[in-house]
Amino acid sequence: MYRNIAASAAAAALAVLASPAVPGTARAQSFRLDVKSDIRIAPDRTVTQTMHDETTPLVESAVRAAAQTRWTVSANQTFEILEAFTRKADGTVVKADLADFITQDGAVGAAASFGDVKIHQIPFRDVALGDTTVLTVRITEKQHYIPGEYSQPMLATPTWGTRNLDITLRVPADLAIRHDEQQLAYEQKKEGDEIVRHWSGSVAPTTTAEKDVAELAFAVPGLRFSTFPTFEAIATAY
């Protein structure tokens, strides 16, 4: 889903969400996720991404998932937590405790293991039905796996929650960016020496009857951007 942010050697791309293109049916809403992401590529190609998530469980079964989040970042990225708290239904704020945060080096799995990632686990305190967990993080990447080039994806797989998305990408006006998006509103403007690209949309709760989709990245709502001109250029650089 949105929080699985991990750079790959060739493409660490941005993908977002709206109602899926695979066969699906609407289903009851169990949570609401509001996502605001601001990404800036500097002239020296340093990428800074600030992400603000607000998650509200709407049924009892979603409370436990909302009370804890995990972020996966690559070894070439720095990760900062700018704020983390629970906003109670009555407006009371309960701050998360730094002592509760856990960072794990590497990920070991039955099929594959990754030694160059860090997993950050962030629990929220005193979360109940109707409360909202609020998290703002900043990820900075200065040294890219392929020097001077950068890509990013995010995917919106079918889920039980409603997701509201607001994604902004700011890059130097002389930096060529290729991008594509599915079922998202897109606009572009020039601000000073930067080109500002903006995507937004809302994804309703959905499910799909189709399993093991071969081209999932193109079958569900999403967005990708890259400094590479073509997939062939990525393969050649790699």
N, C-alpha and C positions, 0 to 999 in steps of 0.2 A: 504494500500500500504506500501511502505518501511518505511515511517516516523512514522507509528503507532507503536511505541515501548512501550509496557506496559507489565510488568512482571505479570504473574499469580502466584497463590500460589504454583502450582506444576511445571509448565513449562513456562519459559520465553525463548523461543527458537529462533534460527536463521533460516530464510528461505529466499531464494533468487529467481532468476528469469531467465527464458528463454522462448521459445515459448510454449504456453499452450498445455496441454494434452487433454483438453476438446475440442469438435468440434468447430472450429473457422475459420475465414477467415482474410487475411491480410487487413489492412486498411491504409489510408494516415497518415503520421507522423505529429503530431501537436506539439511535444516538444521532447527534448533530455535530459535525466537525466544520469549523470555520478556519480556513487556512489563508494566511497572507504571507507571501514570500517576496522579498526584494533582493534581486541579484545584480551585482555590479562587476563588470570586467574592466579593470583599470588599463591604462596604456601599456603597462609592463606585463599585462596578462594575468595579474593577480585577480583571483575571483573571490568575492566576499558575498556570502548569502546569509541574509537574516530572515528567519522564519518564525512566524507567530501562529500558534495553534490554540484554538479554544474548543474543547470537547465537552459536550453535555450528554450524559446518559439519560435516556427517556424511558427505559424499562429497567427493572431491577437486575436482570441478567447482564446488562451492559455496564454496571457500576464497577465491577472488578477490573474490567479491561481499561476503563477510563482512568482508574486510580494508578496506573503505571504505564510508562511509555519507554520504548527502547529505540535508541538511535545508533546506527552503524556508520562509522566514518573510516576513511582510508588513512594509511600511515602518513600520507603527504598532506593531510588536512589538520588544522587546529579546530577545536570544538570548545565553544564557550556557552554557558547557560547564563542568559541575561536576566531572566525572571522565571520563577516557577511557583505557582500558588493555586489554591482552591478558592474559587469564588462561590460562597454558599448562596442558596436561593434567596436568602434575605439580604444579600449584599456583603456579608462579613467575609473578610479575606483571611485565609489560613495559609501561611507561607510554608513551602516545602522546606525540609531540613537538609542542609548540605551533608550532614552525617549519614543520611539515608541513601545517598547516591552511590552507585557502584559502577566501576569501570573495569571491563574485562579485556585483556589483550588476546587477540586472535579468536577465531571461531572454528570449532572442531565439529565435523559432521560425519555421518556414515558414508555419504557419497563424495564429499569434498571438504577440505579444510583450508582456512585462509589465515595465514600468520600475520599479514600486513593490515589488519583492521583493528579497530577498537570499538567495543560495544558499550554504550553508556545507558545505564538503566536508571530511570528517574521516577521514584514513587511520589505520589501526592497524598497528603494527609486529610483525614476527615472528609472523604468523598461520599455523598449520598445521592439518591435519586433526585434529579433536577438541579444538582450543583454543576458547576463548570470548572474543569481544570484548564489552567492557562499556562502556556509555556512559550518562551521566546529564546531562541538559540541563534548563535552566529557561527558559521563554518567558513574558514578561510583556507584557500589553496593557492600557494605561491609557486610551487614546483610541480608541474604537471608530468604525468607518466610519459607523455609524448611532448617534449619541450615546445613551448610556444603555442600549443593547440589545446582546445578544450571543447567538450561536448557534455550534454546532460540530458537524462530522461526521467520522467515520472509517469506512472500508469495508474489508471483508475479502474481497478478490478471490481466486479460486482460485489456489493456488500449490503448490509442491512441498514446502513446509516445514510443520512443526507449530508452531502459535502458541498460547501460553498467555497469557491476558489477565487483568489485575487493574486495574480502573479505578475511581477514587473521585472523586466530585464533592461539594464542600462549599460550601454557599451560606447566606446569612442566612435565618433561618426565615420572615421576612416577604417574601422574594422568590419570586414564583411562577415555577416552572420547568415547561415542558412537555417530555416526552421520550417516545421509543418505542425499542424494541430488538427484535432478532430473534435467537432461539436463544442467549440469554445468561441466566445466573442473575442475578436482580435482588433487592436488598434495600434497605430504607430505615429510618433511625432518626434520632432527634433527640439532638444532643449540645450542651448549653448553648444558645447562641443560633443554632446552625446546624442545618440538615438535611443529613444525610450520605447520599448515594446511592451504591450500590456495584454494579458489574457484574463478572462473571467468567465465564470459559469457556475451552474449549480447541478449537482448530480443526485438524482432521486435514488432511494433504496431499490435495488434490483437484484435478481438472481438469474442464472443462466442454466439451461439444460445441456449445453455443449461442454464437454470435458476435454482436457488436454489439447487446447487450441494451439496449432502450430505457430501461427503468427499473432500471438496475443497482443504484442505492442501495437499492432495495426487494427486489431479487432475490438479493442475497448477505447473509450475516450482517452486522449492523451496529447502530449506535445513534446517535441524534441527540438533542440537547437544545437548548432555546432559551428566552430570556426573552420572545419574542413569543408571543402566544396562538394565532395562526393564520398560514397562508401568506399570506392576504389582508392581514394586518397588516404582514407583511414587505414586500409589494409596495407598499402604501400609503406606508410610511415611506421606502422607496427612491425 
